[in-house]
Amino acid sequence: MDKFIVSARKYRPQTFDSVVGQQHITTTLKNAIKNNQLAHAFLFCGPRGVGKTTCARILAKTINCEDLQPTGEACNHCNSCKSFNEGTSLNIHELDAASNNSVDDIRTLVEQVRFMPQAGKYKVYIVDEVHMLSAAAFNAFLKTLEEPPPFAIFILATTEKHKIIPTILSRCQIFDFKRITTNDTVEHLQEIVDKENIKAQKSALQIIAQKSEGCMRDALSILDKIVSFTNGEVNYQNTLEHLNILDEDYYFKLLNNLLQQDIGGAMLLYDEINSKGFEGDMVLNGFAEFMRNLLVSKNEKAAILLDVVEGMQQKYIDKAEQVSMSYLVSALNVLNEAEINYKMARNKRLHVELALIKLNYLQQAIELVNDNGNVIKKKRVDAPVIHKQKTIATINIQKPVEKESKLFIKEKKAVITEIIANHNTETKIAPGEILHEVKEAIPKYSIPKNANGSKKNVLELLRDKVGAEYNVTEIKDAEALTDARLKEVWNEYAAKLETQANKHSTVQTFKSAKLHVEADNFFTVTVNAITQQKFIEQEKTMLCDFIQQSFNNRSINFKILVEAGEQEEIPLHLTLNSRQKFERIAEKYPLVRELKNRLNLDIDY
């Protein structure tokens, strides 16, 4: 029986052209080799399983090839290439920095660098997981890495670039590897199953590629497991079963139940999913990804981000047209919060069911208004509402004068003086004659009067002046705020809400609320639960305006109170942070603190 070799090792690329999904890296390295512009130190960084160590080995093999091809690839038939393929090359040294991370290991490596290669041009040192080196090891490596011998080349590989000190980064040529796309992974898996004569559906390979999340090594490992599980036949159903992935049809059914507010159907469907062995966090995560795909499907430009099995795209697009954008965004927030708090929940099943209940009544919680044809989310405003009114033009009205004004007295004196000057001063003038002439000459000022002879007030003068252009009305006096009248107005508004759809819970809350007048323009509303408080707060702006108009008093306002109920006692250990928990343990068991001090432990709180 031949020894089995996993696909990740059996089909490890041997040339730059066979590396999948990293053309920007391989092209740069081939050109550097052809133009003889090799750097003395390289840093390959990126996610796991994307080809960092593979490219490092291919580079080490290619630069020592005795018959380099015009394309920049190794020949694979010279002595150097053969020794490399057999693993007997003395010019390539690999160091696992995860297990050799001390300063002594680096000093040993630096001492070996001084010796020239026995055969070939270069000695290549590949340091994998270089971020695991200690600070002292990094510092011991600095000088050699900056000015190595001309025959030495260092290739450092890491998955965590941010842990490497800047002095190392500045001495290396950095190459950032990217995740392998789903299409590239599927094509590579298809080539392998063809070579191995394995029957595999493309939809199954797509599921494997999605599960690997851009890591080719994980994809090949998953393929090996499924081939062993299915005895050489890979299809969509057994791939879902082996990877413990829910079929997307379950999510479509669950969404239909939630949109129809069929909470019973949603609970029964979740029970069916749970009975098949799927944990609640998997359901939350899968449903959140399903909602994300629906959200992406609503935009034609973002449709390229839809990462689903081939043939399901149109189904997602059709379903996305039936769901509003606001519902999808709000549902993602609910699912994200539920997934974050899942680990802290004691009753895991109840936690997931509570999230489903929220999603079931989510449509009632989202209130939308139509603004010029665009659907926008309604804003909650607690401040007084400003009403738009038509501006009335300024009206200049002469004020009626009952007594003689200063202007009238001045004019009167001027007339008398003029009459006296016109008469001959030598002749005597009778006072009655002068008085008669003055009355005829002085203009008469009269106050407008009604038909019955009474004087007109300012409001009647305004109506006479502006006519029918404006409707001038008197301001009504404010009505007194009493409990009986307030309850009557409150019930009128509740009756208006009964005619609106999806307002049944709010109407019940209005009917059970307790009202109490505290002052002439202020009253309180007492409810039994915070949920009822939220229902009234949603109507506060319109409700306050309705009450103010009913009482002709714009200063009326109210406050919503919640009756105090029994509070659940929270265990003390749930309210303490990590440091406080350690202090309590150390206080109860002093040997724990002594152990920490003796071992010089630095606890990460």
BELHUGI-V191634 format. One record per helix or strand of 2 or more residues. SS is the DSSP state (alpha for helix, beta for strand). FROM is the first residue (numbers start at 1). LEN is the number of residues. Records with the same first field share a line. If there is no record, write none. Layout:
SS: FROM-LEN / FROM-LEN
//
This chain:
alpha: 7-4 / 16-3 / 23-12 / 52-12 / 79-8 / 103-11 / 130-3 / 135-12 / 161-3 / 166-4 / 182-14 / 202-11 / 216-15 / 236-7 / 248-12 / 263-13 / 280-18 / 301-5 / 313-8 / 325-16 / 348-13 / 362-4 / 406-17 / 431-11 / 458-9 / 483-16 / 504-9 / 530-9 / 540-12 / 572-4 / 578-11 / 590-9
beta: 41-5 / 92-5 / 123-6 / 152-7 / 173-4 / 199-2 / 233-2 / 368-4 / 374-4 / 514-6 / 522-6 / 557-6
//
